[in-house]
């Protein structure tokens, strides 16, 4: 409406000017410039004055429009103050100022066009601005106050309505969910432990929906404040500040995301290439591990750990390539956190690193493989798992023992299975026999006992070693081959039982451990059923009685006394 009124005023002024021109004398010497180039400067609904000359590249129309726009800007921001209007003069023009803003200029050509003094014309411009402001300001202020008050009331009513709708909507949503899907609220259980009952689950849903409702209302109220503050010019800056707390981070995030898109594509390309290289490495590792692909000097059990190392190197290289493109990678905070994490890992993983290195060394040493019967330290069992950190054994008592790889590398490891497919494992046991038994007979008994054990092979043939000549006995070591290394405990038990049977049947005492026995008669330390029955002694013939001419009494001789106890070792 104001714009239409301004245009009508300008049209009327142009008509009046044309009428004056038509009524003037036709003497061309009395007019320096054509009246058609005069452009009005408007303020409120008033035409303050006209500008008819250009300055540099600015036409009269542009000069008048700039003057009007600056006055309107001061009026809209409500910072217009007539006491701030002033003028300054230089060699070219007189500048009209409002505080620190230049409103326009009055040149010598402008003064010559209107046949007035330059300073007088500038003063007339100032008075016209002040007079128009005094005449229109009060009416405009009242209208603005009424308008802004109405806008404030409207905003408050809309906000109250939205809060009411949010409150009702959330409550209706809760009732709808509980009525529609009530059967799905059965509680949460972990095995036999009830983490949440059905009633608590419903209560939790209500609490979450209420939290959502409160968050929505807070966001609505926060967004309402900038709208309310923007209604009044005095609080417009505060409105922009409050709104900036939301819009500025959003703009920053959006701009950062848009700028990061090329880097994101770079990261995606590197990740995809690394993934397919890893898949190819896995394929080659599997083929070598299954024996489908062979490399001279490269054992199948090396495939998995070797290609795991290769993948670690590939992933590390990919991370190095990606790192500069990560968001915030060049920030001091990101670098500080990286250094801190690296320090923690280096301080806390020294033993883990040593175990990893030991695990790699053990793998490439090929000391044992999965399924081998080994003895590590004091533990004997079958290898059931090999990892980069530990090795796990299952003993013959079905115990699972975990041994760190560093302990394995620093100690001795015996592998009983390594010779299973060749000549076999040698089982050995030592018995001690007295010197009274010929050694050839002992050899024969030990070898015969060994050959009776099912798990001992006939070829190579068992053999005996005489390991020591002790004070009271000789040590004989029986050595026998077996290919069933995982039955070594059972084989030893059967071997010892067979040795006992063989020596008992042969009537040979096993002096292990040696002992000292005091005994009477000829009792032996073997089971009675193996002792042969003694033949009863024949009655001696009675010798003829000696002549006893003197008829003397004969007394028993001392020759019939029992011998003293003998001591055997």
Helices and strands as residue ranges (DSSP letters): H 2-23, G 28-30, G 35-37, E 39-43, E 46-51, H 60-76, G 82-84, E 85-89, E 93-98, E 101-107, H 108-113, H 118-180, G 182-184, E 188-190, E 193-196, H 198-231, G 233-235, H 236-290, H 302-323, H 332-348, H 350-365, E 373-376, E 379-386, E 390-395, E 400-404, H 405-410, E 413-415, E 425-434, H 439-451, E 463-469, E 473-482, G 485-487, H 488-505, E 517-519, G 528-530, G 558-560, E 566-568
